[in-house]
């Protein structure tokens, strides 16, 4: 029996998951570079072009101060995805 069709089907999901994790790493790295503070990958969710960050209020304020620079840098690093806002 040939299982190549199942393997190729599962590879599509593997690529999607890998791409999603890679984008999260790019977002966390960009935030770290802009505000000089490490943000854990688990605290970031990306949905429909919005970046949701669950951090302390002080850290959130720092991110919001640099929000435009972060979004511009992300647009240059990942031009395929249109990041609309950080919340």
C-alpha positions, 0 to 999 in steps of 0.5 A, spaced: 500 500 500 502 506 498 502 512 503 505 517 500 499 521 499 498 521 507 505 523 508 505 529 503 498 531 506 502 531 513 508 535 510 503 541 509 501 541 516 508 540 518 510 546 514 504 551 517 506 549 524 514 550 522 512 557 519 508 559 525 513 558 530 518 561 526 514 567 525 513 567 533 521 567 533 522 573 529 516 577 533 520 576 539 527 577 537 524 584 534 521 586 540 527 584 544 532 588 539 527 594 540 526 594 547 532 590 550 528 585 554 526 578 553 519 576 551 517 569 552 514 565 545 509 563 549 506 570 551 505 571 544 499 570 540 498 572 532 491 572 529 489 575 523 495 580 523 494 582 530 500 580 535 497 579 542 502 580 548 500 577 555 506 581 559 506 585 565 503 592 564 510 596 565 513 591 559 506 592 555 507 600 556 514 599 553 512 595 547 507 600 546 512 606 546 516 602 540 510 599 537 511 603 530 518 601 530 517 594 531 511 594 526 515 597 521 521 592 522 517 586 522 514 588 515 521 589 512 523 582 515 516 578 513 513 582 507 508 576 506 504 578 513 501 584 514 501 586 521 496 590 523 497 592 530 500 590 537 495 589 543 
